[in-house]
Structures are given as C-alpha cells and as structure tokens.
C-alpha cells in the first residue's frame, strides 16, 4: 500500500509544485553593465516592460456592453410606464 501511494502521490506533488510555481522572469541588473549605451538601453527595456505590465487591458466587448446597457434602459422605461398606468386604490 505504501509503495502504491508513493508511486502516485510523489509524481502528483512534483507536478503540482512545478505547475504552481510562477514563471521566473529573467531580471537584468542594468547597473552592472559597464558600457553606458548598453546600460541605458537596458534601463529603457525595463521601463517599457514595466509600462506594458501596468497598462490596463481594454475590454474586448465595448460595443456589446453599450448595446446591452441601452437595451436595459429601454426595458426599465417600459416597466416604469406600465407601473404608472396601474390604478392605485381604485
């Protein structure tokens, strides 16, 4: 029983550890680059990568969202009109 558990549990734990670990990003220490143009280019690449990470992702369905909101507003207006026509305390 123990050997069967080891046969299946150990590979499962290893696979889980590998898949759960975040991908390690290759970091460059630009300050250790001796040549000034290469060092500045390194800093520029890092700034561009950081800006790309910070840039918000635009939703892909902007047109659909606007259309959905317009349809919901029309439905709400129809409901409010029908509520106003109800006789209260006739």
Steps between C-alpha positions, in 0.01 A plus 500: 500500500779744587685440175180560302446824686856608423463407134204731454533766771862597442463571125173683568665720762793572269268586211298729726813674624625558147167629368431720803839671499488832318711536193822665602566813308848564378611808684792698382703711732562791273726673747768235448526565125818698441426659162275802543294459178430133579410586861259774388346264246453245779325760716278597206399136441413459868290818495316381189429160655376661821278741306355209302416317823334807650294580190137407561349244268214646301185289500438336165120539502453876538235511226309213655505659844366828369227320307409294806473811717282671241270198485478486881407869513223445245368206702507707819314786333233258378456359852476850652235600243296190578527562875371857458191369324402277792198632688593554863205461731230507236 
